[in-house]
Amino acid sequence: MSVPANRKPTPKQQALVDTLVTEGCSIQEAAEKAGYSKGESARTSGHRALALPHVQQYMQSKMTETFGISATGALATVARLSRNAKSEYVQLEASKDLLDRAGYKPIDRSQVQVAGDIKVSIDLG
């Protein structure tokens, strides 16, 4: 059975997804908070709702939105640590992380190439 592309989650399905994404609780707890029945029935109903393509699409968009909001706070924390941490080691690691994420990662030592001929001879006799 195909689902129309414009189908939207119901308010109850949205509440289920919103609770899962923001609270990180179990499907059963989220389903109960969203207004589904209690107990094992809530878990089953929650699983069925989450299997629907339009609900999965809504969940993906909510997760992307939540990660984006959280990322700005995480960036601010790392930047603050690079400036104000009491430990110089923490300042260094935070600074390296900022540079790495900005695209200024140092060359990995395993990527260094050496020019020349190498000959290996194995005598098994």
N, C-alpha and C positions, 0 to 999 in steps of 0.2 A: 504494500500500500504506500503510495507516494504522498508526501506532505507538501502542501502548497508553500511556495517560497516566501510568501508574505505572512505566514502564520506566526502569531505572537504568543508568548507564554501567558498563561492565565495569571491573575494576581497571586494565587496560591503557589503556582510554579515559580514565579518571580521571588516570592518570599522565601521559598525553599532554597533557591540558588543564592539569594542575598545572604541568608543566614549561614549557609555553608562557606561562602567566600569570606565573609567578614568575621565569623566566629570560629571557623575551623572545627566545628563539632561533628559528631557522627551524622550519618544520613537520617537515622531514626530520630535523633534529637532535633535536627533541623526540620524534619517533616512535622514533628509534633508542634514545634514553635510556629510553623507556617500554617497550622490549622488542619493538618491531616489527622486521621484518627490516632489513637495512642498505641504504644507497644509495637509488636511484630507487624501489625497491619500498617503502621506508619512507615516502617522501614521498607516494606514491600511497595507501598504506594510511592515512596520517595525514589526508590530504584527505578520503578516504571516511568515516573515523570522524567528522571534524569537520562533515561535512554532515548527520549524523543529528540529528534534532530533539532527542532526549533528551540528546545530547552538547552541542549548542548551548545548551540550557537549563542544563546543568551549568556550561558555560564562563561563561555570563552571571552565574550566582550566584557563581562563584569570582572573577570580575572585580569584581563589586560588593563582595564581602567584602574583596578586596585593596585596592580604592580607599578603602574605609572605614578600613581600618587605616592606610594611607599618609596619609590626610587628617589624622589626628590628629597624626602626626609633622610634616607640613607646617605645620599650624596652630601647633604649638609652635615651629617654626623662625621663622615670620613674627613671632610674638609676641616671641620672644627678640631678633630683629633690631630690632623697634620699640623695645625697651628698651635694648639693649646695643651696637648697631652703632656703630663708630667714626665713621662718616660720618653727619652730620645728614640728608643727602639720603636715605640708605638708611633711616634711622629714620622719616623723613617718609613715604616711599613704602610702607614696611611698615605704618605706622599707617593710612594711607589705604586700603590693601588690606584691613586688618582691619575698618575701619569700613564699607567698601563691602560686604564679605561678610556683615556683621552687619545690613545693610539701611539703613545711614545714608549712602547715596550722595548727593552733592550734585546739585542740579538741573542737567541738561545745558543749556548755554547755548542750544542750538538749540530747546529746549522752551519758552523764554520767549515769551509771546504779547504782541503790541502791539495795543492797541485803536485803531481809527481807520479812516478811509476812504482807500483808495489808488486813484488814477485814473491809468491809463496811456493815452496817446494816441500812436499811431504814424501819421505821415503818410508814405505811400509815394509821394506825387505829386510 
